[in-house]
Amino acid sequence: MASTTTELAEFQRVLTQLKARAGALRQRYGDAAVVRRIHNDIERLDIDTAELSTVLPAPRHSEEINTDVVIVPDTPYDPSLWQDADDEGLGGHPRR
């Protein structure tokens, strides 16, 4: 959970920097449509970030992976398992 809090705090810090840069764009380019869209996008990110801080993080994938060990024997398979099977790209086994 601590790493998630750190990640969210870092994202919020970067978002604050982005807001400042967008403010500089507004001063430079005025109220152009593209600048308004950028500000709207940043506002949406701000809203989503606030909402994200109330959501519990999903479990990590490593916790979800089945860690059971499956032992595959080195002994040859029963040849009858391959009866009527074709070798891909080599044609088929000769029929006897």
C-alpha positions in Angstrom: 0.0 0.0 0.0 2.9 2.4 0.7 4.2 2.2 -2.8 0.7 3.0 -4.1 0.5 6.1 -1.9 3.9 7.1 -3.1 2.9 6.6 -6.7 -0.2 8.7 -6.2 1.7 11.4 -4.4 4.2 11.5 -7.2 1.4 11.7 -9.8 -0.2 14.6 -7.9 3.2 16.4 -7.8 3.6 16.0 -11.5 0.0 17.1 -12.1 0.7 20.3 -10.1 3.7 21.0 -12.3 1.6 20.4 -15.4 -1.0 22.9 -14.1 1.7 25.5 -13.7 3.0 24.9 -17.3 -0.5 25.0 -18.7 -1.0 28.4 -16.9 2.1 29.6 -18.7 0.7 28.4 -22.0 -2.5 30.4 -21.3 -0.5 33.5 -20.7 1.5 33.0 -23.9 -1.3 31.9 -26.3 -4.4 33.4 -24.6 -7.8 31.8 -24.6 -7.2 29.7 -27.8 -9.4 26.6 -28.2 -6.3 24.3 -27.9 -5.3 25.9 -24.6 -8.9 25.5 -23.3 -8.8 21.8 -24.2 -5.5 21.4 -22.4 -6.9 23.0 -19.3 -10.0 20.8 -19.5 -7.8 17.7 -19.8 -5.8 18.7 -16.8 -9.0 19.4 -14.8 -10.3 15.9 -15.7 -6.9 14.4 -14.6 -7.3 16.3 -11.3 -10.8 15.0 -10.7 -9.8 11.5 -11.6 -6.7 11.6 -9.3 -8.9 12.8 -6.4 -11.3 9.9 -7.1 -8.4 7.5 -7.4 -7.2 8.4 -3.9 -10.5 6.8 -2.5 -10.1 3.5 -4.4 -8.3 0.5 -3.1 -5.5 -0.6 -5.5 -5.9 -3.9 -7.3 -3.8 -6.8 -6.1 -0.5 -7.2 -7.8 -0.2 -9.8 -10.6 2.5 -11.7 -8.8 0.0 -12.4 -6.0 -2.5 -13.8 -8.4 -0.2 -16.1 -10.2 -0.5 -19.8 -9.3 2.8 -20.8 -7.9 2.2 -24.5 -7.8 5.1 -26.4 -9.3 4.2 -28.9 -12.0 6.8 -31.7 -12.5 7.0 -32.9 -16.1 8.6 -36.3 -16.3 11.5 -36.9 -18.6 10.2 -40.3 -19.6 9.0 -40.7 -23.2 5.3 -40.3 -23.9 3.2 -43.3 -24.8 3.5 -43.5 -28.7 -0.2 -44.3 -28.9 -0.9 -40.7 -27.9 0.5 -39.6 -31.2 -1.4 -42.1 -33.4 -3.2 -40.4 -36.3 -1.3 -37.2 -35.6 0.5 -35.3 -38.4 3.8 -33.7 -38.1 3.1 -30.1 -39.0 5.0 -29.1 -42.2 6.3 -32.6 -42.8 3.3 -34.4 -44.1 2.0 -37.2 -42.1 3.3 -40.4 -40.6 3.2 -43.3 -43.0 0.0 -45.3 -42.6 0.7 -49.0 -41.8 
